[in-house]
């Protein structure tokens, strides 16, 4: 009996010692303000699509952000969100519309984190009015 208690305790303890390290996101999601918007090169409204791609005998579902309206930067078309092993990557859900605050790597890869003001929006009323007034060098109206 004593042997089984000791064995149970060792197995229970071993589970905690043998696990991989956990990664936690250490931030507070900021509100959408002019100051928080200034720190992101790209701000846009996007819908989420998860098309199924057939590669060989495997089917792969890929999240795609489809840019609907651009407020800052030059995001357009379809973008692929980058996901990392940490827990800070923003998890987009199919069928929802988002206001995305992001950095774009190359032409199609977008990086948005839980530490950004990125969020689900229900309608255009959820988009702060000041975002429509932002002018950037990539915006033709800013060059005039």
LINQUI-V283757 format. One record per pair of residues at least 4 apart in sequence whose C-alpha atoms are under 6 Angstrom apart, sorted by the first residue. I is the first residue (numbers start at 1). J is the second residue. Records with the same first field share a line. If there is no record, write none. Layout:
BEGIN
I=J ; J
END
This chain:
BEGIN
4=8
10=14
14=18
23=86
24=87
25=87 ; 88
27=115
29=115 ; 116 ; 117
30=117
32=117
40=102
41=73
42=72 ; 73 ; 101 ; 102
43=71 ; 72 ; 100 ; 101
44=69 ; 70 ; 71 ; 99 ; 100
45=67 ; 68 ; 69 ; 98 ; 99
46=65 ; 66 ; 67 ; 68 ; 97 ; 98
47=65 ; 66 ; 96 ; 97
48=64 ; 65 ; 94 ; 95 ; 96
49=63 ; 64 ; 94
50=61 ; 62 ; 63 ; 64
51=61
52=60 ; 61
53=59 ; 60
54=58 ; 59
64=79 ; 80
65=78 ; 79
66=77 ; 78
67=76 ; 77
71=131 ; 132
73=138
74=138
79=108 ; 109
80=108 ; 109 ; 110
81=109 ; 110 ; 111
82=110 ; 111
83=89
88=113 ; 114
89=113
90=112 ; 113 ; 114
97=120 ; 121
98=119 ; 120 ; 121
99=118 ; 119
100=118
101=118
102=111 ; 112
103=110 ; 111
104=109 ; 110
105=109
121=126
135=142
136=142
137=142
END
